[in-house]
Amino acid sequence: MAGHIVAIKVDYLIDGPGGPERVTVDLASILQHCRPERVQDLLEDVELLSEDVLAGRRPENPGHPVLSVIRGSR
């Protein structure tokens, strides 16, 4: 992936008391709540996962994406 990450937005669902609730986390929130020494690792993981997802969507690589990086295997 060329360049570097300047924005992140992650949407996910949690099982709330009234049913599924959407939660959105952005880069500003991550930086606010993540330990400073962990931020770079997190950004690298997001970049690698994004590369794998994009590679899985290319016509020469049909089917669902296969993530090549498993935490701790770098």
N, C-alpha and C positions, 0 to 999 in steps of 0.2 A: 504494500500500500504506500503510495507516494505521500510525502508530507508527514504531518503529525496530527493527532486528534485535538480538535479545538472545541468540540461539543459532543456531549453524550446525552441521550434521553432513553431511558429504559422504562417500559410499561410492563407491569405484571399484575396478576390477580391474586388476591388473598381470600381465604374463606372467612368472611366476616360474619357477625351475628345475624345480619339481615340478608345474607347471601354473598356472592362474589363481589369484591370491591377492587376497583382499579387503583393502583398506586403508580405514580410516576416519579422517577428519580433522575435528576439531571447532574451534569458535571459539577455545578456549584454546590449542590447538596452533598455529593460524594466528597468533594474537597473539604467541606465543612465538617464532615463526620468521620472521615477516614484518617487514620494516623498518618502523619506526613511521610514516614519512611515506607508506607505501603502504597502510596499513590502511584509511583512510577511502575511498580509491579502490576497494579490494577490496570493502568493504561496499556501496558504491554500485552496483558492478557486479552483485553478488549480488542486491541488491534489484531492480534493473532486469530481470535475467534471470528472477527469480521472478515479477515482474509479468507478463512476457511468457508464461511457462509457464502461469500461472493464467488469463490472458486466452484462451489457446488451448484451455483445457478448458471454457470456458463454452458452454452450449448455443447461444447466438446466434453463436458463432464455431467451427463444427465443423471437424474435421480436426486435423492436427498443429499444434502451436504454431509460429509464425514469429517468430523473435527479431528485434526491431526495432533493437537496439543492437549495433553492431559496434565492437570495440575501436578507439579512436582517432577515432571518427566523432561524438563528442558535440559 
